[in-house]
Amino acid sequence: GESVGLHLPTLSVQEGDNSIINCAYSNSASDYFIWYKQESGKGPQFIIDIRSNMDKRQGQRVTVLLNKTVKHLSLQIAATQPGDSAVYFCAENINNQGGKLIFGQGTELSVKP
Amino acid sequence: GAVVSQHPSWVICKSGTSVKIECRSLDFQATTMFWYRQFPKQSLMLMATSNEGSKATYEQGVEKDKFLINHASLTLSTLTVTSAHPEDSSFYICSAGGNPLAGSPLHFGNGTRLTVT
């Protein structure tokens, strides 16, 4: 289902540590997933994506893991930096519906120097 | 690279007035654009799909007469909040682009902060 009326959970990490942000999605028909980073007052910024036929994808300092059995998605950020502080959202695309995305709840990441 | 531009970035209006927000794709054509609303400390909620040359498709619970969408060209979609009330105060964000599964990425605008007094 869609994320409605929920307040953001927060994750606080020390600079240099690894961060893991989790997301539960609801629709088993979702075939494409994206992680976005949103800084205050800005639109979402693409981080990494993964298709449903994969269970892991790596980018620069980021890794996305997909567990379709339990409908769970995670974003791992290596060597977290202060510039990583933001709100992170997962989004799912259902049944190849083009650019129509359903966003998850979001997690606010705070990196302490 | 491709960019989506929103205008204005912020607007303050009085209750009862209407406000128009523009979403432009700057260097690509978009037959479909999407409008989202985001309240403070909450996620983005899809409001509607804007279709070039035809009627917009609204999500359940979104009043089409309240949130008028026009997509008259391949590079511009507008969202008009009619008879705005304080509860319409929110961050409105649009997206445009191709089919991400086909390798054509989505792009988001930087949002429009609407405050209704």
Interface residues (C-beta under 8 A of the other chain):
Chain A: E2 S3 V4 G5 L6 H7 L8 D31 Y32 I34 Y36 G41 K42 G43 P44 Q45 F46 D49 R51 F89 N93 N96 G98 G99 K100 L101 I102 F103 G104 Q105 G106
Chain B: V4 Q6 T32 F34 Y36 K41 Q42 S43 L44 M45 L46 T49 I93 S95 A96 G97 G98 N99 P100 L101 P105 L106 F108 G109 N110 G111 R113
